[in-house]
Amino acid sequence: MNYLSILAFVAGAAIATQASMNAQLGVLLKSALIGTTIAFMVSGLFMLLAVLLLTKQYPQLREIQSVPMYLWFSGGALSAFGVGMFYYLIPKMGVGSMMSFALTGQIIIAVVASHFAWFGLPEKPINPIRLLGIMALIIGIILINKE
């Protein structure tokens, strides 16, 4: 296992932890929307600080203008929807169940996106081993959520 795998694992653990904490924030404030808004505001402040401290070269105007319009808004909209649903669903389903379904959705879409090389990402075709992995994942999710 290389350091990138370890970082990915830690990032996943951070997402599960922050989602649980922010879901509780939404419960205590009696609004998943308010909890989500606060989480994004704090995230935005931390990211702004990181950009100011760590960015050595900013994009030129022509680079900014070359970005397709949908990329300016779609990622943020999908992020707000996904994160908001995490905070709404965790108190209702539990963090393990919610994350298991969410992770399954993420992996299946990631495999399809890699297969078709969406958004200029590296192409990684679906093969029988990957299909077997997806089937094992789905069976695992069923078992994890079996009562």
Helices and strands as residue ranges (DSSP letters): H 3-28, H 32-54, H 61-65, H 69-93, H 95-116, G 118-120, H 128-144
